[in-house]
């Protein structure tokens, strides 16, 4: 299934993408794509619903973040061997974790807001996973089974805030609009091998990133297991798993996003995002 949330910001309704490409409303069956809905049992109940029996969403409806009520939004840094090489930084011996504020989560096609004082705004196409059931101190088999599904994430970063302002990476990772997720959550059963997906990102029509999850150093099941040694994970928590080479910081000379720039990005089988950069009001 491809599950989604549609409608105005703050008032999104649950839905799914039908085989005919239409957006169908699930409000009569669940209150949100969140919590227990993401469990194996919850997803099975939705699979039993005939998509064509559901109301069709209004044409042009906005797609919101594909998961609601996210408790934790965890990022993994320097997790692609070729991206680490372009930054000139050695691969970390263990996963490098940081937190993105849940207030940065936005829809897949919402504007990216350049923060006040920003000088080095950057892009990162990523594969993100969504947890479907509580997990703590998990081995890799349990971790893999806890993943409800997958989605595209653009891990927007402000490199000056992240690297030059003293302190944790979080400063440059959690600004408003820095976490577009979606367009939909693709359930685990529909992604045969998450470690072999092509991924790409364009800025103003120019291909900047072209990579594959094959070059991921720490694989998704290991990442869930690893993170669960430090904190319990709950349904709806998101882990975004790193980016391939081609980020703005890695260009020669570096290229930074500015108001008016347009991005288009995607991960194989998981859909596309489109965003425009706007100045902070």
FILO-523713 format. One record per residue (C-alpha): residue number from 1; chain; x, y, z. Coordinates in steps of 0.05 Angstrom, whole numbers. Example, Ala and Ser with C-alpha at 12.3 -4.5 7.8 and 13.67 -1.06 7.14 Angstrom:
residues 2
<r resi="1" chain="A" u="246" v="-90" w="156"/>
<r resi="2" chain="A" u="273" v="-21" w="143"/>
This chain:
residues 281
<r resi="1" chain="A" u="0" v="0" w="0"/>
<r resi="2" chain="A" u="18" v="72" w="-10"/>
<r resi="3" chain="A" u="-11" v="110" w="49"/>
<r resi="4" chain="A" u="-14" v="186" w="52"/>
<r resi="5" chain="A" u="-44" v="246" w="87"/>
<r resi="6" chain="A" u="-79" v="300" w="47"/>
<r resi="7" chain="A" u="-110" v="368" w="59"/>
<r resi="8" chain="A" u="-91" v="435" w="90"/>
<r resi="9" chain="A" u="-33" v="441" w="138"/>
<r resi="10" chain="A" u="-54" v="420" w="207"/>
<r resi="11" chain="A" u="-118" v="388" w="182"/>
<r resi="12" chain="A" u="-93" v="330" w="140"/>
<r resi="13" chain="A" u="-137" v="270" w="130"/>
<r resi="14" chain="A" u="-114" v="198" w="121"/>
<r resi="15" chain="A" u="-114" v="168" w="52"/>
<r resi="16" chain="A" u="-82" v="122" w="3"/>
<r resi="17" chain="A" u="-60" v="121" w="-69"/>
<r resi="18" chain="A" u="-105" v="75" w="-110"/>
<r resi="19" chain="A" u="-80" v="33" w="-169"/>
<r resi="20" chain="A" u="-113" v="82" w="-217"/>
<r resi="21" chain="A" u="-70" v="139" w="-189"/>
<r resi="22" chain="A" u="-127" v="172" w="-152"/>
<r resi="23" chain="A" u="-121" v="195" w="-79"/>
<r resi="24" chain="A" u="-174" v="161" w="-37"/>
<r resi="25" chain="A" u="-197" v="184" w="32"/>
<r resi="26" chain="A" u="-192" v="135" w="91"/>
<r resi="27" chain="A" u="-226" v="178" w="143"/>
<r resi="28" chain="A" u="-283" v="130" w="151"/>
<r resi="29" chain="A" u="-235" v="75" w="172"/>
<r resi="30" chain="A" u="-178" v="109" w="212"/>
<r resi="31" chain="A" u="-167" v="177" w="243"/>
<r resi="32" chain="A" u="-95" v="185" w="218"/>
<r resi="33" chain="A" u="-35" v="149" w="188"/>
<r resi="34" chain="A" u="-4" v="144" w="257"/>
<r resi="35" chain="A" u="2" v="102" w="320"/>
<r resi="36" chain="A" u="-31" v="34" w="320"/>
<r resi="37" chain="A" u="-51" v="42" w="247"/>
<r resi="38" chain="A" u="22" v="29" w="230"/>
<r resi="39" chain="A" u="25" v="-38" w="265"/>
<r resi="40" chain="A" u="22" v="-102" w="224"/>
<r resi="41" chain="A" u="-49" v="-113" w="248"/>
<r resi="42" chain="A" u="-69" v="-42" w="232"/>
<r resi="43" chain="A" u="-40" v="-45" w="162"/>
<r resi="44" chain="A" u="-74" v="-112" w="149"/>
<r resi="45" chain="A" u="-141" v="-80" w="166"/>
<r resi="46" chain="A" u="-128" v="-26" w="114"/>
<r resi="47" chain="A" u="-108" v="-78" w="62"/>
<r resi="48" chain="A" u="-177" v="-108" w="70"/>
<r resi="49" chain="A" u="-209" v="-43" w="47"/>
<r resi="50" chain="A" u="-225" v="-38" w="-27"/>
<r resi="51" chain="A" u="-191" v="27" w="-49"/>
<r resi="52" chain="A" u="-242" v="39" w="-104"/>
<r resi="53" chain="A" u="-298" v="39" w="-52"/>
<r resi="54" chain="A" u="-267" v="100" w="-18"/>
<r resi="55" chain="A" u="-284" v="173" w="-34"/>
<r resi="56" chain="A" u="-238" v="208" w="-83"/>
<r resi="57" chain="A" u="-201" v="268" w="-56"/>
<r resi="58" chain="A" u="-212" v="335" w="-90"/>
<r resi="59" chain="A" u="-168" v="346" w="-151"/>
<r resi="60" chain="A" u="-104" v="383" w="-134"/>
<r resi="61" chain="A" u="-109" v="368" w="-60"/>
<r resi="62" chain="A" u="-46" v="382" w="-21"/>
<r resi="63" chain="A" u="-5" v="323" w="3"/>
<r resi="64" chain="A" u="17" v="330" w="75"/>
<r resi="65" chain="A" u="72" v="292" w="112"/>
<r resi="66" chain="A" u="57" v="218" w="101"/>
<r resi="67" chain="A" u="59" v="202" w="175"/>
<r resi="68" chain="A" u="25" v="239" w="232"/>
<r resi="69" chain="A" u="40" v="247" w="307"/>
<r resi="70" chain="A" u="114" v="233" w="298"/>
<r resi="71" chain="A" u="148" v="228" w="366"/>
<r resi="72" chain="A" u="221" v="225" w="343"/>
<r resi="73" chain="A" u="255" v="244" w="279"/>
<r resi="74" chain="A" u="325" v="214" w="279"/>
<r resi="75" chain="A" u="378" v="227" w="226"/>
<r resi="76" chain="A" u="439" v="186" w="208"/>
<r resi="77" chain="A" u="500" v="225" w="182"/>
<r resi="78" chain="A" u="556" v="204" w="136"/>
<r resi="79" chain="A" u="523" v="137" w="122"/>
<r resi="80" chain="A" u="542" v="132" w="48"/>
<r resi="81" chain="A" u="614" v="115" w="31"/>
<r resi="82" chain="A" u="614" v="159" w="-31"/>
<r resi="83" chain="A" u="583" v="218" w="6"/>
<r resi="84" chain="A" u="635" v="212" w="63"/>
<r resi="85" chain="A" u="689" v="213" w="10"/>
<r resi="86" chain="A" u="663" v="277" w="-22"/>
<r resi="87" chain="A" u="663" v="312" w="46"/>
<r resi="88" chain="A" u="734" v="288" w="61"/>
<r resi="89" chain="A" u="712" v="259" w="128"/>
<r resi="90" chain="A" u="729" v="188" w="149"/>
<r resi="91" chain="A" u="671" v="139" w="156"/>
<r resi="92" chain="A" u="648" v="137" w="228"/>
<r resi="93" chain="A" u="661" v="71" w="265"/>
<r resi="94" chain="A" u="589" v="71" w="289"/>
<r resi="95" chain="A" u="527" v="106" w="262"/>
<r resi="96" chain="A" u="529" v="181" w="273"/>
<r resi="97" chain="A" u="461" v="201" w="301"/>
<r resi="98" chain="A" u="427" v="269" w="307"/>
<r resi="99" chain="A" u="356" v="292" w="319"/>
<r resi="100" chain="A" u="313" v="334" w="273"/>
<r resi="101" chain="A" u="258" v="373" w="308"/>
<r resi="102" chain="A" u="190" v="344" w="294"/>
<r resi="103" chain="A" u="167" v="416" w="280"/>
<r resi="104" chain="A" u="209" v="414" w="217"/>
<r resi="105" chain="A" u="166" v="360" w="185"/>
<r resi="106" chain="A" u="129" v="384" w="123"/>
<r resi="107" chain="A" u="93" v="358" w="62"/>
<r resi="108" chain="A" u="131" v="332" w="2"/>
<r resi="109" chain="A" u="115" v="393" w="-41"/>
<r resi="110" chain="A" u="113" v="447" w="12"/>
<r resi="111" chain="A" u="160" v="506" w="7"/>
<r resi="112" chain="A" u="228" v="504" w="40"/>
<r resi="113" chain="A" u="237" v="565" w="84"/>
<r resi="114" chain="A" u="307" v="595" w="85"/>
<r resi="115" chain="A" u="318" v="614" w="158"/>
<r resi="116" chain="A" u="338" v="683" w="179"/>
<r resi="117" chain="A" u="414" v="689" w="179"/>
<r resi="118" chain="A" u="421" v="628" w="133"/>
<r resi="119" chain="A" u="480" v="630" w="85"/>
<r resi="120" chain="A" u="492" v="557" w="68"/>
<r resi="121" chain="A" u="426" v="522" w="54"/>
<r resi="122" chain="A" u="435" v="451" w="27"/>
<r resi="123" chain="A" u="396" v="391" w="2"/>
<r resi="124" chain="A" u="400" v="316" w="17"/>
<r resi="125" chain="A" u="356" v="263" w="-16"/>
<r resi="126" chain="A" u="347" v="205" w="32"/>
<r resi="127" chain="A" u="311" v="140" w="44"/>
<r resi="128" chain="A" u="271" v="145" w="109"/>
<r resi="129" chain="A" u="239" v="88" w="148"/>
<r resi="130" chain="A" u="178" v="92" w="194"/>
<r resi="131" chain="A" u="171" v="49" w="257"/>
<r resi="132" chain="A" u="107" v="9" w="263"/>
<r resi="133" chain="A" u="111" v="-21" w="333"/>
<r resi="134" chain="A" u="148" v="-7" w="398"/>
<r resi="135" chain="A" u="219" v="-33" w="398"/>
<r resi="136" chain="A" u="277" v="-30" w="448"/>
<r resi="137" chain="A" u="343" v="-67" w="451"/>
<r resi="138" chain="A" u="324" v="-102" w="386"/>
<r resi="139" chain="A" u="366" v="-150" w="347"/>
<r resi="140" chain="A" u="367" v="-140" w="271"/>
<r resi="141" chain="A" u="311" v="-190" w="257"/>
<r resi="142" chain="A" u="265" v="-156" w="307"/>
<r resi="143" chain="A" u="287" v="-88" w="280"/>
<r resi="144" chain="A" u="271" v="-106" w="208"/>
<r resi="145" chain="A" u="202" v="-131" w="229"/>
<r resi="146" chain="A" u="188" v="-66" w="266"/>
<r resi="147" chain="A" u="192" v="-24" w="202"/>
<r resi="148" chain="A" u="123" v="-6" w="177"/>
<r resi="149" chain="A" u="147" v="24" w="112"/>
<r resi="150" chain="A" u="190" v="72" w="73"/>
<r resi="151" chain="A" u="187" v="143" w="46"/>
<r resi="152" chain="A" u="227" v="197" w="12"/>
<r resi="153" chain="A" u="259" v="250" w="56"/>
<r resi="154" chain="A" u="295" v="314" w="37"/>
<r resi="155" chain="A" u="342" v="325" w="97"/>
<r resi="156" chain="A" u="349" v="400" w="87"/>
<r resi="157" chain="A" u="410" v="427" w="124"/>
<r resi="158" chain="A" u="438" v="495" w="140"/>
<r resi="159" chain="A" u="513" v="481" w="139"/>
<r resi="160" chain="A" u="534" v="545" w="173"/>
<r resi="161" chain="A" u="486" v="531" w="231"/>
<r resi="162" chain="A" u="505" v="457" w="231"/>
<r resi="163" chain="A" u="581" v="461" w="227"/>
<r resi="164" chain="A" u="604" v="532" w="244"/>
<r resi="165" chain="A" u="560" v="555" w="301"/>
<r resi="166" chain="A" u="590" v="512" w="358"/>
<r resi="167" chain="A" u="552" v="452" w="384"/>
<r resi="168" chain="A" u="509" v="396" w="358"/>
<r resi="169" chain="A" u="488" v="385" w="285"/>
<r resi="170" chain="A" u="416" v="395" w="307"/>
<r resi="171" chain="A" u="422" v="471" w="299"/>
<r resi="172" chain="A" u="426" v="463" w="224"/>
<r resi="173" chain="A" u="377" v="405" w="217"/>
<r resi="174" chain="A" u="312" v="423" w="251"/>
<r resi="175" chain="A" u="291" v="491" w="224"/>
<r resi="176" chain="A" u="219" v="498" w="202"/>
<r resi="177" chain="A" u="206" v="461" w="136"/>
<r resi="178" chain="A" u="272" v="422" w="138"/>
<r resi="179" chain="A" u="239" v="354" w="138"/>
<r resi="180" chain="A" u="194" v="341" w="78"/>
<r resi="181" chain="A" u="170" v="268" w="80"/>
<r resi="182" chain="A" u="128" v="232" w="29"/>
<r resi="183" chain="A" u="91" v="235" w="-19"/>
<r resi="184" chain="A" u="69" v="169" w="12"/>
<r resi="185" chain="A" u="89" v="116" w="60"/>
<r resi="186" chain="A" u="102" v="52" w="21"/>
<r resi="187" chain="A" u="90" v="-8" w="65"/>
<r resi="188" chain="A" u="146" v="-57" w="79"/>
<r resi="189" chain="A" u="117" v="-113" w="36"/>
<r resi="190" chain="A" u="122" v="-70" w="-27"/>
<r resi="191" chain="A" u="197" v="-56" w="-23"/>
<r resi="192" chain="A" u="234" v="-120" w="-37"/>
<r resi="193" chain="A" u="304" v="-94" w="-24"/>
<r resi="194" chain="A" u="312" v="-25" w="9"/>
<r resi="195" chain="A" u="388" v="-32" w="2"/>
<r resi="196" chain="A" u="384" v="-30" w="-74"/>
<r resi="197" chain="A" u="343" v="32" w="-92"/>
<r resi="198" chain="A" u="365" v="87" w="-139"/>
<r resi="199" chain="A" u="357" v="158" w="-114"/>
<r resi="200" chain="A" u="366" v="227" w="-145"/>
<r resi="201" chain="A" u="357" v="302" w="-135"/>
<r resi="202" chain="A" u="354" v="360" w="-183"/>
<r resi="203" chain="A" u="361" v="435" w="-170"/>
<r resi="204" chain="A" u="332" v="481" w="-222"/>
<r resi="205" chain="A" u="330" v="423" w="-271"/>
<r resi="206" chain="A" u="403" v="403" w="-261"/>
<r resi="207" chain="A" u="417" v="334" w="-234"/>
<r resi="208" chain="A" u="459" v="343" w="-171"/>
<r resi="209" chain="A" u="452" v="276" w="-136"/>
<r resi="210" chain="A" u="450" v="208" w="-169"/>
<r resi="211" chain="A" u="462" v="149" w="-124"/>
<r resi="212" chain="A" u="437" v="85" w="-94"/>
<r resi="213" chain="A" u="423" v="56" w="-26"/>
<r resi="214" chain="A" u="474" v="3" w="-45"/>
<r resi="215" chain="A" u="530" v="49" w="-20"/>
<r resi="216" chain="A" u="497" v="56" w="49"/>
<r resi="217" chain="A" u="548" v="35" w="102"/>
<r resi="218" chain="A" u="500" v="17" w="159"/>
<r resi="219" chain="A" u="437" v="-17" w="131"/>
<r resi="220" chain="A" u="367" v="0" w="155"/>
<r resi="221" chain="A" u="355" v="-61" w="200"/>
<r resi="222" chain="A" u="422" v="-50" w="234"/>
<r resi="223" chain="A" u="405" v="24" w="243"/>
<r resi="224" chain="A" u="339" v="9" w="278"/>
<r resi="225" chain="A" u="374" v="-42" w="322"/>
<r resi="226" chain="A" u="430" v="6" w="338"/>
<r resi="227" chain="A" u="385" v="65" w="354"/>
<r resi="228" chain="A" u="342" v="21" w="398"/>
<r resi="229" chain="A" u="401" v="8" w="444"/>
<r resi="230" chain="A" u="399" v="82" w="464"/>
<r resi="231" chain="A" u="325" v="98" w="463"/>
<r resi="232" chain="A" u="260" v="61" w="453"/>
<r resi="233" chain="A" u="225" v="71" w="387"/>
<r resi="234" chain="A" u="150" v="80" w="380"/>
<r resi="235" chain="A" u="101" v="75" w="322"/>
<r resi="236" chain="A" u="109" v="135" w="276"/>
<r resi="237" chain="A" u="181" v="149" w="295"/>
<r resi="238" chain="A" u="223" v="164" w="233"/>
<r resi="239" chain="A" u="296" v="147" w="219"/>
<r resi="240" chain="A" u="325" v="180" w="157"/>
<r resi="241" chain="A" u="385" v="140" w="134"/>
<r resi="242" chain="A" u="435" v="186" w="100"/>
<r resi="243" chain="A" u="449" v="214" w="31"/>
<r resi="244" chain="A" u="491" v="196" w="-30"/>
<r resi="245" chain="A" u="542" v="245" w="-59"/>
<r resi="246" chain="A" u="524" v="309" w="-95"/>
<r resi="247" chain="A" u="502" v="355" w="-38"/>
<r resi="248" chain="A" u="514" v="429" w="-46"/>
<r resi="249" chain="A" u="571" v="428" w="4"/>
<r resi="250" chain="A" u="607" v="377" w="-39"/>
<r resi="251" chain="A" u="604" v="417" w="-104"/>
<r resi="252" chain="A" u="667" v="452" w="-127"/>
<r resi="253" chain="A" u="657" v="508" w="-111"/>
<r resi="254" chain="A" u="600" v="496" w="-62"/>
<r resi="255" chain="A" u="530" v="512" w="-86"/>
<r resi="256" chain="A" u="478" v="537" w="-36"/>
<r resi="257" chain="A" u="402" v="542" w="-43"/>
<r resi="258" chain="A" u="370" v="610" w="-48"/>
<r resi="259" chain="A" u="299" v="636" w="-52"/>
<r resi="260" chain="A" u="268" v="618" w="-119"/>
<r resi="261" chain="A" u="308" v="554" w="-128"/>
<r resi="262" chain="A" u="266" v="492" w="-144"/>
<r resi="263" chain="A" u="283" v="421" w="-124"/>
<r resi="264" chain="A" u="256" v="355" w="-151"/>
<r resi="265" chain="A" u="278" v="290" w="-119"/>
<r resi="266" chain="A" u="258" v="217" w="-112"/>
<r resi="267" chain="A" u="275" v="147" w="-90"/>
<r resi="268" chain="A" u="259" v="87" w="-134"/>
<r resi="269" chain="A" u="189" v="61" w="-121"/>
<r resi="270" chain="A" u="174" v="113" w="-67"/>
<r resi="271" chain="A" u="152" v="173" w="-108"/>
<r resi="272" chain="A" u="177" v="244" w="-119"/>
<r resi="273" chain="A" u="179" v="310" w="-82"/>
<r resi="274" chain="A" u="180" v="381" w="-111"/>
<r resi="275" chain="A" u="198" v="441" w="-69"/>
<r resi="276" chain="A" u="212" v="515" w="-79"/>
<r resi="277" chain="A" u="257" v="555" w="-32"/>
<r resi="278" chain="A" u="226" v="618" w="-3"/>
<r resi="279" chain="A" u="254" v="671" w="44"/>
<r resi="280" chain="A" u="234" v="670" w="117"/>
<r resi="281" chain="A" u="178" v="721" w="127"/>
